Amino acid sequence: MRLVYSEELADLATSMARMCSLGTDNMELATHALLQVDLVTAEKVLESASEMSRLATENEERGFALLALQAPVARDLRQVVTSIQLVQDLVRMGTLACHVAKIVRRRHPEPVLPEPVNGYFAEMGRVAVSLGRSATEVLLNRDAEQAATLAQQDDAVDDLRRHLFTLLTVREWKYGVASAVDVTLLARYYERFADHAVEVAQRVIFLATGEYANLGEDDPDHSSTPNEELVRRFTETDRSFQERRANGPASGEEPSGS
């Protein structure tokens, strides 16, 4: 019975990392679509929304079932409660990537961005994706020290958004109101994506330490599945998902833009 319980906790941890990786992959694709005016890639991001929704429902159900049937305590209880709380942060990361893709689709075949701001969004996209990758890593390794560094990386996105706002308010802006609105919204989407990645890291600190700050090391003597095993499980499920994604949506499946 204890072995089954440990397997269920490990599967939950792996699936949470899968959600984070999927949201990050989608933001990377959405950024490519934005910069390259690539409608096909934008549609691919929107089609993946149904997979994110499926994972969110599945993980919430897993978490509540573990609470109801296993009555976890101590660190196991933190893992289950943290996972339930994390679902909405991870869903929002995926939704924000879809928001970027929707703007690309709406403006196509015209580019969304005026040429002078392309570099800003290339960098915002790079930092946001880096934060998402780091958040996925800390979900797997539960390293509180690594998680604490994400907030510092988030500062770069905030700085870029402030610089963009300055550009939009100067008299020399000559690209119209619609373009200014798009740039403002897009900057906000990237900023919020980065904020959610930092929130993931903060919840991992709580999971690892029991505190809402990086105050201590995880307990190495705990009997939960080792981090290396979580990484192995994640790699397997990620490979399976990528294969399904490459083969396209299942027959009868409707693409979702939510």
Buried (B, 14 or more C-beta within 10 A) or exposed (E): EEEEBBEBBBBBBBBBBBBBBBBBBBBBBBBBBBBEBBBEBBBBBBBBBBBBBEBBEBBBEBBEEBBEEBEBEEBBBBBBBBBBBBBBBBBBBBBBBBBBBBBBBEBBEEBBBBEEBBEBBBBBBBBBBBBBBBBBBBBBBBBBEBBBBBBEBBEBBEEBBEEBEEBBEEEEBEBEEEBBEBBBEBBBBBBBBBBBBBBBBBBBBBBBBBEEEBEEEBEEEEEBBEBEBBBBBBEEBBEEBEEEBEEEBEEEEEEBBE
